[in-house]
């Protein structure tokens, strides 16, 4: 299949194409996976982008108390038939916290949850970047866009990984002190509440999350890396 793609650009398939000559890597050093032998890694700053959407008016006003976002992505409902964690149990466990819980859920999920605690604001799709920017913590599924988007804002996270490739970065985040990793089979209301209480009440997780943000910001921006990519491509094209 790589041969077909190569043919579109007028080149013949070579074994080297399976590994490439360089890899753009937007993971900061503390979260980076083990480098593959013989592959050149080029650091790139992660830039959050959630597509075109209207930011609701209430997001433009700073919250009066700590705000927490619960977002579990769209893949679980679109591809797996539902969430792998007890959403209602988690939301009810947070009922007496002095915090605003913003739960981003598809219409079908919101419909069958029934009555929710007064401190829960259930909403549909909302751009994550402006929402997470106002939050003291984010509970999420570890999807790459969500995970890195929240990390780039310096907000601590509770990560309940949905897919196998989300587990390792969640563990790395926890090792840095910038969040908590909870396997989905253990993500009940009590455990999530305990983790969230710690993130909200202890300064260390927020400090660690902000240090991670600083490390992410130190990577070259896409604008900066564009000219370097031209040089790399030109160099390897002549080989």
Secondary structure, DSSP 8 states (H G I E B T S, - for coil): -HHHHHHHTT----GGGGT-SEEEE-S-GGG-----TT-EEEE--------S----GGGGS--SS-EEEEE--SHHHHHSSS-SS-HHHHHHHTTTSSSEEEEE--HHHHHTT-S--TTEEEES---HHHHHTT-SEEEE---HHHHHHHHTTT--EEE---SGGGHHHHHHHHHHTSEEE--GGG--HHHHHHHHHHHHH-HHHHHHHHHHHHHHHTS--HHHHHHHHHHHHHHHHT-
